[in-house]
């Protein structure tokens, strides 16, 4: 299992339509799921996240 998580954080309030400058891609450890929750793997950004584009 992958041990790195990529999360998009909104860093600015968009004026009009959002742009990539309004977000930051944050890399961190995969969290342990809390009781009653699930950890989901998504392939939506596979490859793009490792290049900093998701």
ChimeraX attribute file (.defattr): number of C-alpha atoms within 10 A of each C-alpha:
attribute: neighborCount
match mode: 1-to-1
recipient: residues
	/A:1	5
	/A:2	7
	/A:3	8
	/A:4	11
	/A:5	13
	/A:6	16
	/A:7	14
	/A:8	13
	/A:9	11
	/A:10	14
	/A:11	12
	/A:12	12
	/A:13	10
	/A:14	13
	/A:15	8
	/A:16	6
	/A:17	7
	/A:18	12
	/A:19	10
	/A:20	12
	/A:21	10
	/A:22	14
	/A:23	16
	/A:24	16
	/A:25	17
	/A:26	12
	/A:27	14
	/A:28	11
	/A:29	10
	/A:30	13
	/A:31	10
	/A:32	9
	/A:33	10
	/A:34	8
	/A:35	6
	/A:36	5
	/A:37	8
	/A:38	9
	/A:39	10
	/A:40	7
	/A:41	10
	/A:42	7
	/A:43	8
	/A:44	9
	/A:45	13
	/A:46	12
	/A:47	11
	/A:48	11
	/A:49	17
	/A:50	12
	/A:51	9
	/A:52	13
	/A:53	13
	/A:54	16
